[in-house]
Amino acid sequence: MNERYSRQIRYNAFSEYGQEQLQKLHVMIMGVGALGSHSAEMLVRMGVGRLTVIDMDIVDESNLHRQATYDESDVAHMLPKVEALKAHLNLINSNVAITALNQELTTSNIEAILYEQQPDIVLDGMDHFEIRFLINEICYKCNVPWIYGAAVGSKGTVFGIDYQGPCLKCMLRVIPTTGESCSINGVLPPNVSQVANMQVSELIRWVAGDGFSQKIMTFDCFNLKFNTFNAENLKDTQCPICVHHNYELLNTQQKQSVEALCGDVFLFRLGTKIFELVDYLPLNVTKSNHFVKLANYGDYTMTIFKDGRTHVYGIEDHKQAETIYHQLLKAIK
């Protein structure tokens, strides 16, 4: 018996068989903020064979209270989450093969990423519903099971989605337009841990041969409530995704060039030239590294990523955002 993993192997329902299957497994985690970083750490400690982590953000000070492995040094060096996470996880278990993809997931690239990486299972670490509906579509199209997870405030939800029970579209016919998010509504660290723990628990069941529980799990870590619901009856026999294979989101074009984020932040998609030409633009760069640059543009502060995504802070409305976007685009050209 491998002494490193002996305590989990001794659990009869998991056993040597479960460990052997886990060490052959390729897990992809989409989003390595709070949920994804916790799940990644658990899986690496347990000895997963291969792990691919995808995220587009850098480590921020506001992440440190709830996101696993990241530290103040990562913040100071403006490291991408996937690079910082990979470095920390390699110190925990150097036997796990880890691939870090520092990029945004979109309708344009998600299919190519799955076909290139060929994961056995996907864990959801994202923070909004639209991308989860996209994950639902691509996982069904590629025949890859995935585990939904959400944590906001004190409440969390987990659900393993395969080819027997309902998919996300069965349960939620339209993409919710709720404005709930961690940045607006807050989130308690114990809630994050609970959701990540249950996502990995569903994965352990699946890899050991018992399959997903076919239950929707909900919890409230502040009011100390835990509920499970049988999901099988929620199957939609006319579901456009899991029954008719009509992948609406995958067939739509790339996201818009100007997109409102939480608060007074807007996302500009300006192309890679802005990162390459930043020193020749009317910007004052205050800090930079190989992955990201911080800059001022008049009264606005900006975070410019290597792939051309630019977060601009302090914008009041969409009209003002469009004006600034076109000013920058003109300067680049």
N, C-alpha and C positions, 0 to 999 in steps of 0.2 A: 504493500500500500504506500502511495506517495504521502510522506509525512506532512508535506506542506498543505495538502488538501484533505488530510485524514479526518478532520472533524466533520466536514460536510459529507464525505464518503460514507462515514459511519451512520449517517441518517439513511435508514433502510429504503425509503421511497426514492431516494436520489442514487445512492450506492456508487459502485465502481462504474456501472454502465452509464449513469448520468454524467459522471466526471469525464469518461472517455468521449461521450458525445459533445460535451461542452468544449473540450479541448480540440475538437474538430470543427467547431462552429465559427462562422463569420457573422458577427453582429454589426449592424450599421446603426449609429445613433445620429438622428437628425436634430441638431440643436444641442449644444453642450453648455447651456446656462445652468440653472438650478437643477432641473430634473436630469438632464443629460450628463452633467458632471458627476452627480451622485451615482447614477446607474453605471457609468463607465468605471468608476472606482470599484464598485462592488464586483463587476464582472471581471476586471483585471485581477483583483485579489482572489477571486474564485478560480482563475486559470482559463478564461475563455481563449480559444485558439487565435482568433483574429478579430480586431476591432477597427472599424472605420468611423471616424468622428467628423461631422460637418458642422461648421458654424461660420458666420460672416463677421462677428464682432470681436472687439478687443476687450481685455479685462478692465473693468471699471471699479472704482472704490465701492460703489453701491452694490456690487455683486458679492462682496466678501462675506457678508453676514449669512448667506444661504447657499452659496455655490461651492462645491467640494474642490479641494486641492489648491485652488488659486490663493495667492498671497500678495502682500504689499509690493514685493519686488516685481511681480507681473504687471501690476498697475503702473508702477514707476517707469517700466520699460515699454509700456504700451504694447504688450504682446497680444497677438491674436489668441483667442481662447483655445483654439485647437492646438496651437503650438505649445502654449503653456501647459495645457492638460497632458499632451503627449510626453513632455519632459518630466512632469511629476509622476505620471503613471509608469514610465520606464524605470523610475527609481523604486516603485512598489513591486513590479514584476517584469523583469527584463525578458522573460520567456514569451510574452504576448507580442504578436506582430501588430503594430498600430499604424494606421494610415490617417494622416490629418489633412483635411480638405478645407482650406480657408476661402470659402466662397458662399455666395447667396444661392439658395435653392429657388428656381423659377420654373415656369412652364416650359421654358426653352432648354433647360439643361438637366432636369431631374431624371428624365428617362435615360439619357446617355450615361449619367452617373450610376444608375442602378445596373445598366447593362455592362458597364465597364468594371464595376466593383463586384458584382454578383454576390450580394449578401444573402445569407440564409434566412434572416429575420431582421426587421427594422423596429427600433424603439423611437417613439415620438418624444422629443424634448423641445418642441416648438411652443410658441406663446400666443398664437392666434389661430382662429378657425379656418381661414382661407387656405393656409398652407397645409393644415391637417386634411382638408378635403382633397387637396392635391395629392398628398401622401396616400390617402385612401384609393384614389384612382390608379396611381402608378403601381401600388402594391398588388392590386387586383389584376392589372394588365400584365405584370411580370410574375404573378403567382408567388408572391412573397408575403408571408404573414407579418402582421405588425401589431404593436401594443400601444394603444392610445393612453395618454396621461395628461392631466391638466391640474394645475394648482394655483388658486387665487385666494387671497385672504387666508381664511382658516379651512377652506373647503377644497377637497380634491376628488378626482374621478379617475378610475382606471378600467380599461376594457381591452381584452385580447381579441383581435379580429383575424379570423381565418376563413376557410371556404365552406364551413358548415353553418355557422351562425350568421347573424345580420352584420352588415358593414356599417360604417359611419353614416352613409347616405340613407340607409334604412331607418336609422334612429332620428336623424336630423335632416328633414327633407330639403331645407334651404340653409345656406350658411348664416349662422346667427350674426346679427349686427350689433350685439352688445358691446359696449365700450369698456367692459371689465378687463383689467390687465394689472400686472404686478406694479407697474409704475404709477397707476392711478389708484387702485384699490389696496395696494400693499400685499404682502404675503408673509406668513409666519414660517420660519425655518422648519419646525416640526412637520408642518403640512407638506413641504417639499420632500422631506425624508420619507414620510409615509407613502406618498405617491410613487416615488422612485423605488422604494422597497417592494411595493405591490407589483410594479411593472416587472422588476427582476424576478419576483415570485412566480408570476405568470410564465416568464421565460423558462424558469427552472422546471416547472411542471411540463412545459412543452418539450424541452430538450430531454427530459427523463422518460418521455413516452406517454405521459398522461394527457397531453393536449391542454388547450386553454380551458379555464373553468366554465366558460360560457356564462359568466356573471358580470354584471356591471357593479363595480364597487364604488361607493361614495363614502366619504368621511369628513368629519369636522373636528379638527384637532383642538379647537378652543372649547367647544361645547361637548367634546368627548363623545361623539356619535359615530357609529359605523353601520352601514347598511349594504346589503347585497341584493341584487335583483336578477332574476332569471332573464337572460337576454334572448333566448331562443324564440320566444313568441313575438319578438319585434321584427322578425324577418319580413321584408316587403317582397312579395312574389312578383312584383312588377318593377323592382328597383332598377333604375337606369344603369347603375354601376355593376353590381354583383350578379345581376340576372341578364341584362341586355348589353352590358359591356359598351355603353355609350359614355366615352370619357370626355366630357364637356370642357373641363378645365385644361386638360392636356392639349386640347385642340385649339385653345385660345392663344393669342399672341402675347409677347412679353409684356410685363407690367409697364405702366405709364412712366414717363420721364421725371415727373414731379409727383411725389406722394407724401401726404401728410402722415406724420407719426404721432406719438403721444405728445401732449403739451404744445410747445411752440417750436417743435422740431419738424423739419421737412427733409425728405430724402430726394436728392437729385441723382439721376443716372447720367453722368456726363462722359463716360468712356474713359479708357485708360490714359488718354493724352493729358488729362488734368493732373494726374500724378506725375507724369514724366516732365511736364512743362511748368510745374508749379512755381519754379523760381523765376519764370519769365512772365508771370501773370500779376495783376494788381492785387496781390495777396501778401500778407505779412506772416511768414511761417515762423511759429514760435517753438515747435518741437517736432522732430521727425525720426523715423527709423525706416527699415526696409519694407515695412508693411503698411505704415500709416503716417499721415502728416497732420498736425494741428496748425490752423491758420486763422487769421483775422481778415475779414473783408468788410471794410467800413465798420459799422456797428455790430456786425454779425461775426460769430465764431463758427468755425467749420472743422469737421473731421473728414479728411480725405483718405479713402482706402485705395489700395493698389489697383483694384479692379474698376476704379472710377466712381464707385458709390461715394456720395458726399452728403454728410449730415450737416445741415445748416441750422443754427440755433438762434432764436430771437425773432423769428418771422411771425407776423400777426395773422395773416390770412393767405389763402391760395393765390389770390391776385398778386400780392406782393412777392410770393414765392416764384410765380411764373416770370415776373419781371427780373428778379435776381438770376434765375436760371438762364434766361436768354442773354443777360449781360455777361455771365461767365462763359456761356457757349460761344458768344461772339469773340470774347477775348482769346479763347482757345484756338479758334479758327484763324 
